[in-house]
Amino acid sequence: MYQNNHDVENELREGLRPRRAPHGFADRVIARAQTEPAQTETVRPRIVPSALSPAGPIMRWAIAAGLLLAVGLGGYSERRREEHIAGERARQQVFLALRITSATLHAVQDKLAEGDR
Amino acid sequence: MKVRISTLILLALCASAVFAQNAPFPSTVEKELAGRASNFTEVTLDKSMLAFASKFMDGKKAEDVQVRQMIQNLDAIYVRSYEFEKEAQFTAADLDAIRKQFPAPEWSAIVRSRSRAANNDTDVYVKLVNGENHGMFVLNAEPKELDLVYISGPIRPEDFDKLKGNFGIPDISMDAAGSKAKGTSK
């Protein structure tokens, strides 16, 4: 068992031992690199144009415009709501004024009727 | 920008000053009455407020339609109603100060009733221009209550007739030129 392990270890050590490159290896690699065209990076075709990508300028403007629109619409609807509340309050005030006017005229009328008796 | 804001403030102050000047009841009397009252209601509706309110009248409701027709030509409605816990919380001088705002011959009294302690006075004045009503003032004093109504604009008794039954408006017919007020309780 120990012997087997020792053999494997030796084989590994031998296999991983640094060796000198064959003579002229470096020159051959350089020469080949100079003669073969450089490999270009393969670019995946984009489904979304770069301008429309989340980081693109159009998309950024669109997001900004959307946000502005949302804020504007929110403000508008809030203003409409406030206007409606104020209008309803004014309407109630008119009704209240007419009710008091009515009651006052009733009172005047009763007094006149009483005076006629 | 500062100039614009100050101009706006100035305009607002001028407008409020003009509005206050046109107010039918003396503000000092109003304040004193409100101070003595246990309960009071003040409604002030100028022309713009009446126009604004009329926009929110429901065109499907008969009551709203009638009110809209009634208020569309009015310039203002002022209503003051004071309730007091005790009697004698207002004096004849208070009422006279209010009546002074509606002087003859511009205003004609069609009902004028006086009591000794001014606690049962009644006034109905109308403003006549070329025989047409251009305003109405009603003062009704009770021992523990005082009601003041001033309606500016072409208000006619017939307008109230149209509202009969809706606000408990009485069937009161006021002869614009005469001084007799006739009424039958509904």
Chai-1 contact restraints between the chains, C-beta under 6 A:
chainA,res_idxA,chainB,res_idxB,connection_type,confidence,min_distance_angstrom,max_distance_angstrom,comment,restraint_id
A,G87,B,F56,contact,1.0,0.0,6.0,A-B,restraint_1
A,E88,B,F56,contact,1.0,0.0,6.0,A-B,restraint_2
A,A90,B,M49,contact,1.0,0.0,6.0,A-B,restraint_3
A,A90,B,F52,contact,1.0,0.0,6.0,A-B,restraint_4
A,A90,B,A53,contact,1.0,0.0,6.0,A-B,restraint_5
A,R91,B,A53,contact,1.0,0.0,6.0,A-B,restraint_6
A,R91,B,F56,contact,1.0,0.0,6.0,A-B,restraint_7
A,Q93,B,V43,contact,1.0,0.0,6.0,A-B,restraint_8
A,Q93,B,L45,contact,1.0,0.0,6.0,A-B,restraint_9
A,V94,B,A53,contact,1.0,0.0,6.0,A-B,restraint_10
A,L96,B,V43,contact,1.0,0.0,6.0,A-B,restraint_11
A,A97,B,V43,contact,1.0,0.0,6.0,A-B,restraint_12
A,A97,B,I77,contact,1.0,0.0,6.0,A-B,restraint_13
A,A97,B,V79,contact,1.0,0.0,6.0,A-B,restraint_14
A,L98,B,F167,contact,1.0,0.0,6.0,A-B,restraint_15
A,R99,B,F167,contact,1.0,0.0,6.0,A-B,restraint_16
A,I100,B,V79,contact,1.0,0.0,6.0,A-B,restraint_17
A,I100,B,S81,contact,1.0,0.0,6.0,A-B,restraint_18
A,T101,B,V149,contact,1.0,0.0,6.0,A-B,restraint_19
A,S102,B,F167,contact,1.0,0.0,6.0,A-B,restraint_20
A,S102,B,G168,contact,1.0,0.0,6.0,A-B,restraint_21
A,S102,B,I169,contact,1.0,0.0,6.0,A-B,restraint_22
A,T104,B,V138,contact,1.0,0.0,6.0,A-B,restraint_23
A,T104,B,N140,contact,1.0,0.0,6.0,A-B,restraint_24
A,T104,B,D147,contact,1.0,0.0,6.0,A-B,restraint_25
A,T104,B,V149,contact,1.0,0.0,6.0,A-B,restraint_26
A,L105,B,P170,contact,1.0,0.0,6.0,A-B,restraint_27
A,L105,B,I172,contact,1.0,0.0,6.0,A-B,restraint_28
A,H106,B,P170,contact,1.0,0.0,6.0,A-B,restraint_29
A,A107,B,N140,contact,1.0,0.0,6.0,A-B,restraint_30
A,V108,B,T122,contact,1.0,0.0,6.0,A-B,restraint_31
A,V108,B,N140,contact,1.0,0.0,6.0,A-B,restraint_32
A,Q109,B,P170,contact,1.0,0.0,6.0,A-B,restraint_33
A,Q109,B,I172,contact,1.0,0.0,6.0,A-B,restraint_34
A,Q109,B,G183,contact,1.0,0.0,6.0,A-B,restraint_35
A,K111,B,T122,contact,1.0,0.0,6.0,A-B,restraint_36
A,L112,B,A181,contact,1.0,0.0,6.0,A-B,restraint_37
A,L112,B,G183,contact,1.0,0.0,6.0,A-B,restraint_38
